[in-house]
């Protein structure tokens, strides 16, 4: 198992893999964080395809082949486990040859064939709760993955949509999802996204990342998902809700203080 209950689980990295320079810059910071905090369990995150862009004109990223090369580079050079999104059942086996964790995007969390194909690879499966699902509904999603043979499953909350470009995180969801018997994670950066509010792209309110992250940990979450970038303003996707890389270390230190206090 990759999950260790004695450590805060952190999935962090750029939204899109973009290029080797961005990946190496972020991975270097994550390794420094790992060396600074013995109770931090870090997985590098990056997407090879932003398949659900608001506009047809949105940059979708590297593509599968180049993206897997970048993720393999991060594993090789920085000894970090890696996670990426998958979008259809046909991608699962190929992605699992490189990635330790396969991530099910929230919009696809009810796609049975995708869930079963991900589970069949033997990789860890991190499923994001659909923005349209109540916390109690994720048990059916987890049940599919479990039936598919997955040995390790993570559950990620990323907010619930009520329309009008906003997402709301119900902190009751963490103890509710925990009853399924699998670790719970808050996607703190996508939870502050304003979907479609940027005139053809998503906007966001990164100033609320920290209060949501701390609240989730206080409510019992086992981990955090945080997208980070050395220059969010010029990132190809999700810049307004990503954490600037130079602010990540201090943010994690403050979040760890909450996580430790809850467990004491």
Backbone bond lengths (Angstrom), bond angles and torsions (degrees), N, CA, C in turn:
res aa  C-N    CA-C-N  psi(-1)  N-CA   C-N-CA  omega(-1)  CA-C   N-CA-C  phi
1 X - - - 1.464 - - 1.529 110.61 -
2 X 1.336 115.05 141.05 1.459 119.89 176.10 1.527 110.48 -86.39
3 X 1.336 116.86 -35.63 1.460 120.04 179.65 1.519 110.64 -69.63
4 X 1.338 115.80 133.74 1.456 123.23 177.81 1.524 107.32 -126.91
5 X 1.338 118.87 113.44 1.467 120.34 -176.68 1.524 113.75 -61.90
6 X 1.326 117.14 -15.16 1.457 120.10 178.64 1.528 112.56 -84.90
7 X 1.342 116.61 -0.85 1.457 120.41 -178.79 1.525 110.27 -130.25
8 X 1.324 115.85 146.48 1.457 120.54 173.47 1.522 108.35 -73.68
9 X 1.311 116.29 125.04 1.458 121.93 179.15 1.525 108.84 -82.68
10 X 1.331 116.35 126.97 1.456 121.46 -179.46 1.517 109.59 -127.82
11 X 1.329 116.57 115.83 1.457 122.78 171.75 1.518 106.00 -100.27
12 X 1.329 117.06 115.48 1.461 119.66 -173.10 1.519 110.66 -145.27
13 X 1.313 114.72 147.62 1.452 120.65 178.34 1.513 109.74 161.14
14 X 1.325 117.46 -177.19 1.462 120.10 179.46 1.520 111.08 -71.96
15 X 1.312 116.11 157.04 1.460 119.88 176.73 1.525 109.49 -61.71
16 X 1.312 116.48 -60.52 1.459 122.42 172.85 1.523 108.68 -100.94
17 X 1.322 116.98 144.50 1.466 120.51 179.02 1.531 111.56 -61.22
18 X 1.285 118.16 -31.36 1.467 126.38 175.68 1.525 113.30 60.91
19 X 1.341 117.09 -73.83 1.456 120.33 -175.98 1.524 109.70 -162.58
20 X 1.337 116.44 172.38 1.465 121.35 -175.95 1.525 111.87 -64.10
21 X 1.330 117.83 -35.70 1.463 120.25 -178.32 1.522 111.38 -63.48
22 X 1.311 116.57 -46.33 1.473 120.18 178.86 1.525 110.06 -62.66
23 X 1.341 117.11 -45.17 1.467 120.44 -178.58 1.528 111.43 -61.88
24 X 1.324 117.22 -45.11 1.477 120.30 -179.31 1.524 111.21 -66.24
25 X 1.307 117.42 -39.31 1.470 120.81 -179.52 1.522 110.70 -63.15
26 X 1.325 116.29 -46.21 1.465 120.47 179.90 1.525 110.58 -68.56
27 X 1.323 117.78 -43.74 1.467 120.92 -178.91 1.520 111.48 -62.19
28 X 1.319 117.32 -36.90 1.463 120.78 178.11 1.526 110.78 -60.35
29 X 1.323 116.33 -42.57 1.468 120.59 178.75 1.526 110.86 -67.12
30 X 1.317 117.07 -38.16 1.464 120.30 -180.00 1.528 111.20 -66.77
31 X 1.313 117.79 -38.30 1.460 120.59 176.91 1.525 110.35 -64.30
32 X 1.335 116.80 -40.72 1.472 119.89 177.19 1.528 110.73 -62.06
33 X 1.324 116.82 -39.34 1.462 120.25 176.62 1.523 111.08 -63.31
34 X 1.312 116.52 -43.91 1.466 121.16 179.65 1.518 111.18 -60.41
35 X 1.316 116.22 -39.00 1.463 119.98 -179.69 1.520 112.17 -73.77
36 X 1.329 117.17 -23.05 1.467 121.08 -178.45 1.523 113.11 -86.22
37 X 1.341 116.98 -22.33 1.463 120.74 -173.97 1.526 110.05 -131.99
38 X 1.304 116.06 107.96 1.467 120.67 -178.46 1.518 112.60 -67.56
39 X 1.331 117.00 -20.54 1.460 120.17 -178.02 1.529 112.09 -103.04
40 X 1.323 115.75 31.58 1.453 122.18 178.04 1.524 109.13 -121.19
41 X 1.318 116.45 127.25 1.464 123.73 -178.63 1.529 107.29 -113.91
42 X 1.339 118.07 108.61 1.464 121.53 -167.94 1.525 111.74 -109.32
43 X 1.335 115.04 134.73 1.456 123.24 173.14 1.533 107.73 -121.77
44 X 1.327 116.52 129.13 1.468 121.05 179.73 1.526 109.37 -78.42
45 X 1.327 116.56 130.83 1.470 121.73 -179.09 1.523 110.77 -116.78
46 X 1.323 115.85 137.43 1.457 121.41 172.05 1.512 109.23 -162.65
47 X 1.323 117.00 144.20 1.467 121.44 -177.58 1.520 110.88 -104.36
48 X 1.339 116.45 137.40 1.459 120.82 176.94 1.528 111.98 -90.30
49 X 1.334 116.72 -15.75 1.458 120.22 -179.68 1.522 109.17 -149.51
50 X 1.326 115.55 118.31 1.458 120.62 173.07 1.526 106.48 -89.96
51 X 1.329 114.53 83.08 1.453 121.06 -167.92 1.522 113.90 -79.07
52 X 1.325 117.83 -9.98 1.471 119.17 -177.01 1.530 111.16 -118.56
53 X 1.341 115.65 41.01 1.461 119.11 178.74 1.527 110.87 -61.13
54 X 1.327 116.01 149.03 1.456 121.01 -179.26 1.528 110.97 -61.33
55 X 1.328 115.99 -44.74 1.457 121.66 -175.73 1.523 110.89 -114.55
56 X 1.310 117.14 150.37 1.458 122.23 175.80 1.530 110.97 -60.78
57 X 1.323 117.33 -21.35 1.461 121.84 -178.30 1.523 112.67 -84.36
58 X 1.334 118.62 -6.45 1.454 121.50 -178.14 1.521 112.08 -66.91
59 X 1.330 116.86 139.99 1.463 122.79 178.13 1.528 109.13 -70.98
60 X 1.322 117.29 122.41 1.457 120.87 -175.48 1.521 113.71 -90.85
61 X 1.317 119.26 -9.50 1.459 119.81 174.62 1.518 114.12 106.71
62 X 1.316 115.71 -157.79 1.462 122.15 -168.11 1.526 114.48 -74.74
63 X 1.311 118.02 -27.64 1.447 121.75 -168.29 1.512 110.96 89.29
64 X 1.315 116.54 166.19 1.471 122.76 -171.19 1.525 112.85 -61.88
65 X 1.333 117.74 -53.20 1.462 120.24 -174.19 1.510 113.11 -61.25
66 X 1.327 117.42 -51.45 1.458 120.89 -179.02 1.524 110.93 -67.55
67 X 1.331 115.94 -36.26 1.462 119.15 179.12 1.514 112.33 -62.86
68 X 1.316 117.50 -42.81 1.466 120.57 178.55 1.529 111.33 -65.19
69 X 1.321 117.39 -33.73 1.467 119.92 175.84 1.528 110.83 -63.39
70 X 1.322 116.61 -41.42 1.465 120.49 178.76 1.525 111.49 -66.77
71 X 1.311 116.83 -41.47 1.468 119.80 178.15 1.521 111.09 -65.77
72 X 1.321 117.65 -39.28 1.474 121.14 176.48 1.520 110.74 -63.85
73 X 1.324 116.91 -36.49 1.461 121.11 177.12 1.526 111.04 -62.88
74 X 1.329 116.66 -43.41 1.465 120.43 179.34 1.529 110.51 -61.88
75 X 1.323 116.80 -43.63 1.474 120.17 178.06 1.523 111.17 -61.29
76 X 1.317 115.46 -44.12 1.467 120.98 -174.92 1.530 111.79 -70.99
77 X 1.311 117.52 -45.65 1.462 121.21 -172.71 1.522 113.40 -85.27
78 X 1.334 117.86 -26.47 1.461 120.32 -172.95 1.523 113.69 -121.16
79 X 1.322 117.27 -2.49 1.472 122.11 178.99 1.526 111.79 53.53
80 X 1.309 115.73 41.47 1.454 121.88 175.86 1.527 109.11 -107.56
81 X 1.331 118.55 135.46 1.462 119.25 168.89 1.527 108.64 -65.59
82 X 1.338 116.85 155.97 1.461 119.69 -174.52 1.524 110.89 -130.98
83 X 1.338 114.53 151.78 1.466 122.40 178.24 1.517 108.20 -134.71
84 X 1.335 116.00 143.40 1.460 120.94 174.28 1.519 109.47 -146.87
85 X 1.340 115.35 161.05 1.460 121.82 178.14 1.526 110.51 -77.61
86 X 1.325 115.84 144.91 1.452 121.98 169.73 1.525 107.93 -118.89
87 X 1.334 115.46 152.91 1.463 118.59 -171.64 1.520 113.76 -124.88
88 X 1.324 117.12 -16.16 1.457 119.64 175.66 1.528 109.18 -150.50
89 X 1.322 115.61 161.96 1.462 120.93 -174.25 1.519 112.14 -62.12
90 X 1.324 117.22 -30.90 1.462 120.84 -176.83 1.530 112.56 -67.67
91 X 1.315 118.12 -22.80 1.467 121.20 -179.36 1.524 113.29 -80.01
92 X 1.314 117.65 -20.50 1.466 121.19 -165.58 1.524 113.39 -59.61
93 X 1.321 118.12 -51.88 1.461 120.74 -175.26 1.516 111.15 -63.00
94 X 1.325 117.88 -42.18 1.458 121.15 -178.97 1.527 111.18 -66.24
95 X 1.325 116.59 -43.44 1.465 120.08 -179.63 1.528 110.37 -66.44
96 X 1.323 117.57 -37.42 1.466 121.41 -178.35 1.521 112.41 -67.26
97 X 1.329 118.52 -17.33 1.466 120.82 175.76 1.524 110.92 -67.68
98 X 1.337 116.92 -22.48 1.462 121.98 -178.54 1.531 111.57 -111.70
99 X 1.325 116.07 -44.19 1.465 120.58 -168.95 1.524 112.65 -91.35
100 X 1.328 114.72 141.44 1.458 121.77 176.58 1.524 111.43 -77.80
101 X 1.327 115.71 -29.56 1.461 121.77 -175.90 1.527 108.74 -131.17
102 X 1.329 116.37 129.75 1.458 121.80 172.72 1.527 108.09 -100.55
103 X 1.308 116.30 129.97 1.460 120.80 -176.05 1.524 110.70 -107.92
104 X 1.327 115.68 129.30 1.454 122.20 177.14 1.523 108.53 -93.35
105 X 1.331 118.59 116.46 1.463 119.97 178.93 1.530 111.66 -61.38
106 X 1.322 115.64 151.13 1.464 120.50 -174.85 1.524 112.42 -58.07
107 X 1.333 117.01 -41.49 1.455 119.57 -178.80 1.529 112.58 -64.03
108 X 1.345 117.27 -19.46 1.464 121.66 -176.05 1.527 112.79 -107.40
109 X 1.326 117.43 13.33 1.460 120.20 -170.17 1.527 114.32 -70.45
110 X 1.329 117.44 -9.54 1.470 119.27 176.63 1.528 112.50 -107.61
111 X 1.330 117.43 6.99 1.461 121.43 -177.08 1.534 109.43 -79.83
112 X 1.308 116.76 98.22 1.460 122.17 -171.07 1.520 112.84 -57.55
113 X 1.323 118.68 -45.80 1.460 120.63 -177.74 1.525 111.31 -62.38
114 X 1.324 116.95 -38.57 1.463 120.82 178.55 1.527 110.68 -66.40
115 X 1.326 116.97 -44.00 1.459 121.04 179.89 1.528 111.20 -62.21
116 X 1.321 117.20 -43.58 1.459 120.68 -178.79 1.527 111.62 -68.97
117 X 1.330 116.73 -38.82 1.467 119.77 179.17 1.523 111.13 -66.27
118 X 1.326 117.17 -39.13 1.458 120.45 177.29 1.522 110.83 -64.54
119 X 1.322 116.54 -44.15 1.462 121.20 179.88 1.521 111.39 -62.18
120 X 1.329 117.01 -37.22 1.468 121.56 -175.79 1.516 113.65 -67.63
121 X 1.344 117.93 -18.14 1.464 120.11 -178.60 1.524 112.79 -72.67
122 X 1.334 117.25 -20.67 1.453 120.62 -174.83 1.513 113.54 87.33
123 X 1.337 116.95 -5.45 1.466 120.63 177.00 1.524 109.79 -75.80
124 X 1.323 116.20 162.76 1.459 121.05 170.29 1.529 107.80 -65.74
125 X 1.322 117.29 142.29 1.456 121.39 177.70 1.531 108.69 -116.43
126 X 1.331 115.48 120.92 1.462 120.81 172.59 1.515 107.58 -105.80
127 X 1.323 116.84 115.81 1.458 120.55 -178.61 1.519 109.57 -107.66
128 X 1.314 115.66 128.33 1.454 120.70 175.21 1.524 109.41 -86.69
129 X 1.318 115.69 130.53 1.462 120.72 178.51 1.517 109.42 -66.37
130 X 1.336 115.51 126.35 1.460 119.43 179.64 1.512 112.66 -55.31
131 X 1.330 115.77 144.93 1.460 120.60 179.34 1.530 111.64 -63.29
132 X 1.302 115.95 -11.93 1.470 122.67 -177.48 1.525 112.08 -103.84
133 X 1.344 117.86 3.53 1.460 121.48 -176.37 1.530 111.21 -106.35
134 X 1.330 115.89 143.27 1.457 121.04 169.95 1.527 109.10 -78.07
135 X 1.329 118.71 156.29 1.468 120.28 179.39 1.524 113.74 -55.33
136 X 1.323 116.82 -33.19 1.469 119.39 179.09 1.521 112.49 -68.70
137 X 1.335 117.89 -22.60 1.465 121.53 -175.93 1.527 113.25 -75.69
138 X 1.327 117.27 -20.35 1.464 119.45 -175.47 1.523 111.52 -66.37
139 X 1.337 117.56 -18.25 1.463 119.58 179.41 1.524 111.29 -62.29
140 X 1.319 117.35 -31.30 1.464 120.43 179.21 1.527 110.78 -73.59
141 X 1.319 116.11 -36.19 1.465 121.12 176.11 1.530 110.04 -65.18
142 X 1.317 115.88 -48.75 1.458 121.00 178.44 1.522 110.47 -61.28
143 X 1.318 116.33 -37.20 1.456 120.08 178.68 1.518 112.43 -60.53
144 X 1.328 116.99 -39.66 1.467 120.12 177.14 1.528 110.95 -63.34
145 X 1.318 115.96 -45.13 1.466 119.98 -178.56 1.526 110.24 -64.48
146 X 1.318 115.95 -41.18 1.459 120.41 178.60 1.531 110.81 -63.24
147 X 1.334 116.61 -43.33 1.459 120.95 177.98 1.529 111.37 -62.96
148 X 1.324 115.73 -28.28 1.460 120.08 178.91 1.514 114.09 -75.97
149 X 1.338 116.50 -7.13 1.459 120.03 174.62 1.511 116.02 102.42
150 X 1.331 118.50 6.72 1.462 120.13 178.64 1.521 110.80 -64.39
151 X 1.305 116.92 137.06 1.463 121.13 -179.39 1.521 112.76 -96.01
152 X 1.339 117.11 -18.47 1.471 120.49 177.59 1.523 108.24 -140.02
153 X 1.329 115.59 126.30 1.459 122.40 -176.02 1.524 108.62 -129.91
154 X 1.333 116.02 135.25 1.459 121.47 173.64 1.521 108.42 -118.18
155 X 1.341 116.20 148.08 1.462 122.57 -178.57 1.535 109.26 -119.31
156 X 1.314 116.68 125.83 1.457 120.37 -176.24 1.524 111.67 -119.89
157 X 1.319 114.79 127.00 1.466 123.28 174.56 1.522 108.37 -88.84
158 X 1.349 116.32 134.12 1.469 118.70 177.68 1.521 112.19 -134.79
159 X 1.334 115.25 21.51 1.458 119.66 176.63 1.507 112.86 95.87
160 X 1.309 114.92 157.21 1.456 122.84 179.30 1.518 108.93 -114.81
161 X 1.322 116.10 136.51 1.455 119.81 -177.97 1.530 110.86 -94.55
162 X 1.310 114.92 136.84 1.461 122.01 171.77 1.529 109.54 -120.43
163 X 1.337 115.83 19.70 1.449 121.20 -179.10 1.517 112.14 85.49
164 X 1.315 116.11 -178.19 1.462 123.32 176.39 1.530 112.21 56.87
165 X 1.343 116.12 42.32 1.467 122.40 170.04 1.517 114.17 59.98
166 X 1.313 118.14 33.79 1.461 117.89 -177.64 1.519 110.21 -138.31
167 X 1.330 115.46 155.82 1.456 123.38 175.99 1.520 108.62 -129.38
168 X 1.316 116.19 145.76 1.468 121.46 -179.69 1.516 108.59 -127.31
169 X 1.336 117.16 132.43 1.463 122.30 176.72 1.525 108.73 -102.05
170 X 1.320 115.66 120.79 1.465 122.22 176.85 1.530 107.44 -94.04
171 X 1.325 116.91 111.63 1.457 120.68 -175.07 1.527 113.05 -66.63
172 X 1.323 117.65 -16.19 1.457 119.93 174.42 1.527 111.03 -64.91
173 X 1.323 115.99 -20.52 1.454 120.06 -176.58 1.515 114.41 -62.75
174 X 1.336 117.34 -29.05 1.465 118.81 -175.95 1.529 112.43 -69.92
175 X 1.339 120.19 -49.09 1.465 117.86 174.01 1.532 112.98 -66.00
176 X 1.333 117.30 -29.81 1.460 119.41 177.48 1.527 110.17 -66.34
177 X 1.327 117.40 -49.10 1.460 120.72 -179.24 1.517 111.98 -67.29
178 X 1.325 116.42 -30.35 1.465 120.14 -179.83 1.523 111.85 -62.34
179 X 1.325 117.65 -24.78 1.467 119.91 179.65 1.529 111.83 -66.47
180 X 1.330 117.60 -13.42 1.459 120.59 176.92 1.525 112.18 -76.68
181 X 1.339 116.44 -10.56 1.454 120.24 175.74 1.507 115.41 87.35
182 X 1.353 116.83 19.21 1.464 120.53 -179.21 1.526 109.61 -132.60
183 X 1.346 117.71 153.39 1.468 120.50 -179.17 1.525 112.29 -58.44
184 X 1.328 115.36 147.67 1.461 122.06 178.22 1.526 109.74 -114.70
185 X 1.318 115.31 143.96 1.462 122.84 -175.23 1.520 108.54 -133.85
186 X 1.329 116.98 144.18 1.461 120.62 169.82 1.523 109.11 -101.93
187 X 1.314 116.42 125.28 1.461 121.61 168.70 1.523 106.61 -83.15
188 X 1.326 115.03 89.86 1.464 120.08 -170.37 1.521 113.01 -73.13
189 X 1.323 117.67 -27.53 1.464 118.52 -178.26 1.532 112.20 -84.21
190 X 1.329 118.71 -39.17 1.463 118.64 176.40 1.523 111.52 -73.12
191 X 1.318 117.63 -22.95 1.463 120.12 178.27 1.523 112.37 -69.27
192 X 1.330 117.91 -19.53 1.468 120.79 177.56 1.525 111.27 -102.86
193 X 1.331 115.68 8.72 1.454 121.23 174.94 1.526 109.91 -67.28
194 X 1.326 115.86 148.47 1.459 122.37 171.18 1.526 106.01 -113.91
195 X 1.334 117.29 88.84 1.466 120.65 -171.15 1.528 113.39 -58.25
196 X 1.319 115.21 125.35 1.457 120.56 175.65 1.513 115.50 71.26
197 X 1.338 117.84 8.69 1.470 120.13 -173.01 1.520 113.22 -87.29
198 X 1.331 117.56 -0.65 1.458 120.46 -176.27 1.512 113.57 -104.00
199 X 1.335 118.10 33.86 1.462 122.53 178.47 1.527 111.36 55.87
200 X 1.328 114.61 64.84 1.456 120.36 179.32 1.504 113.98 101.51
201 X 1.330 117.43 -1.59 1.455 122.56 174.47 1.522 108.63 -151.52
202 X 1.311 116.57 167.12 1.463 120.43 -179.19 1.519 111.12 -79.92
203 X 1.309 115.37 147.16 1.454 121.83 172.52 1.524 107.45 -108.65
204 X 1.328 117.76 -169.47 1.454 119.66 -178.95 1.512 112.44 -173.36
205 X 1.339 114.82 169.05 1.464 122.06 -178.22 1.525 109.05 -131.12
206 X 1.331 115.73 78.81 1.466 119.47 -173.92 1.522 113.37 -63.10
207 X 1.335 117.76 -16.85 1.462 119.70 179.54 1.523 112.24 -65.05
208 X 1.340 116.94 -15.44 1.461 119.75 179.58 1.530 113.30 -98.92
209 X 1.328 117.91 1.80 1.465 120.43 178.75 1.521 110.84 -59.98
210 X 1.318 117.39 -49.92 1.462 120.68 -175.55 1.526 113.10 -64.39
211 X 1.339 120.40 -49.33 1.467 117.71 179.29 1.523 113.32 -61.46
212 X 1.326 118.06 -36.72 1.464 119.66 177.63 1.523 111.10 -67.79
213 X 1.337 117.09 -42.07 1.460 120.46 179.68 1.525 111.18 -61.33
214 X 1.315 116.88 -46.01 1.462 120.60 179.97 1.536 110.76 -64.60
215 X 1.317 116.74 -42.04 1.456 120.03 -179.72 1.526 110.94 -62.82
216 X 1.327 117.08 -41.52 1.464 120.65 179.52 1.518 111.31 -63.58
217 X 1.316 117.09 -42.39 1.466 120.19 179.10 1.529 110.27 -65.85
218 X 1.321 116.19 -38.43 1.467 119.20 176.76 1.525 111.49 -64.89
219 X 1.340 116.25 -29.28 1.470 121.02 -179.74 1.521 112.17 -83.97
220 X 1.336 117.10 -2.88 1.459 119.95 174.96 1.508 116.64 111.09
221 X 1.338 118.69 5.35 1.461 120.61 178.08 1.528 110.19 -59.61
222 X 1.319 115.74 144.75 1.468 121.77 -179.33 1.526 113.38 -93.44
223 X 1.328 116.77 -10.68 1.448 118.64 -176.31 1.507 112.70 -162.41
224 X 1.340 114.33 171.88 1.456 122.65 178.59 1.520 109.66 -130.31
225 X 1.295 115.28 144.52 1.467 123.77 171.48 1.521 105.74 -113.46
226 X 1.333 116.58 120.06 1.457 121.01 -176.94 1.520 109.58 -135.06
227 X 1.315 116.73 119.77 1.463 118.57 172.83 1.518 108.81 -87.05
228 X 1.340 115.20 138.26 1.456 121.13 -174.73 1.515 109.54 -142.85
229 X 1.310 116.36 151.94 1.469 120.67 -173.55 1.530 108.16 -153.09
230 X 1.332 117.60 143.65 1.469 119.15 178.43 1.526 113.50 -66.17
231 X 1.336 117.35 -22.33 1.461 121.47 -179.66 1.525 109.17 -147.54
232 X 1.342 117.42 75.65 1.466 120.25 -174.82 1.525 114.38 -54.89
233 X 1.316 117.11 -33.29 1.467 120.13 -178.02 1.516 111.45 -59.29
234 X 1.326 116.75 -32.85 1.458 120.93 -177.77 1.525 113.35 -106.57
235 X 1.346 117.63 11.67 1.462 120.71 174.97 1.520 109.37 -68.01
236 X 1.337 116.33 152.13 1.469 118.03 -176.36 1.527 112.31 -78.40
237 X 1.323 117.71 -13.51 1.470 119.53 177.76 1.517 110.44 -155.88
238 X 1.324 115.38 147.29 1.468 124.26 172.42 1.527 114.97 61.02
239 X 1.312 117.79 23.80 1.457 120.22 179.47 1.518 114.98 -54.41
240 X 1.355 119.57 -44.83 1.461 120.36 -175.38 1.524 115.04 -64.82
241 X 1.337 118.05 -20.32 1.461 118.05 179.76 1.524 113.18 -109.77
242 X 1.346 118.18 0.39 1.468 119.92 178.09 1.529 111.85 -82.27
243 X 1.330 115.37 152.82 1.460 122.05 176.82 1.525 108.96 -84.21
244 X 1.327 119.30 126.26 1.465 119.86 174.41 1.537 109.68 -58.06
245 X 1.316 116.69 135.54 1.459 120.88 -173.56 1.525 111.82 -58.26
246 X 1.323 117.54 -34.82 1.465 119.53 -178.01 1.533 113.00 -73.25
247 X 1.337 116.75 -5.73 1.464 120.71 176.52 1.525 112.35 -105.65
248 X 1.334 116.50 -5.28 1.460 119.73 -171.82 1.520 112.83 -65.98
249 X 1.324 118.32 -45.42 1.464 121.17 -174.63 1.528 111.82 -59.49
250 X 1.338 116.87 -45.70 1.465 119.86 -179.91 1.525 110.98 -66.45
251 X 1.331 116.59 -38.21 1.459 120.29 178.03 1.525 110.76 -61.69
252 X 1.322 116.93 -45.49 1.459 120.55 -179.04 1.529 110.75 -64.78
253 X 1.304 117.52 -38.62 1.467 120.14 178.42 1.523 111.00 -60.76
254 X 1.320 116.56 -41.96 1.466 119.79 179.78 1.528 111.11 -69.73
255 X 1.319 116.89 -37.47 1.468 119.97 178.08 1.531 111.06 -68.37
256 X 1.311 116.96 -38.91 1.459 120.35 177.47 1.527 111.32 -61.59
257 X 1.326 116.53 -35.51 1.468 119.84 179.01 1.531 110.26 -61.55
258 X 1.326 117.19 -39.96 1.463 120.78 177.24 1.523 110.14 -67.86
259 X 1.325 116.63 -47.53 1.465 121.46 -178.82 1.541 111.03 -57.40
260 X 1.331 116.33 -42.94 1.466 120.32 179.62 1.522 110.82 -67.28
261 X 1.333 116.38 -41.98 1.465 119.85 -177.86 1.530 111.06 -62.07
262 X 1.324 117.08 -41.26 1.458 120.97 -179.78 1.527 110.52 -62.91
263 X 1.319 116.97 -37.71 1.460 120.88 -176.39 1.519 113.23 -82.86
264 X 1.305 117.61 -12.56 1.474 120.10 175.38 1.520 111.00 -78.47
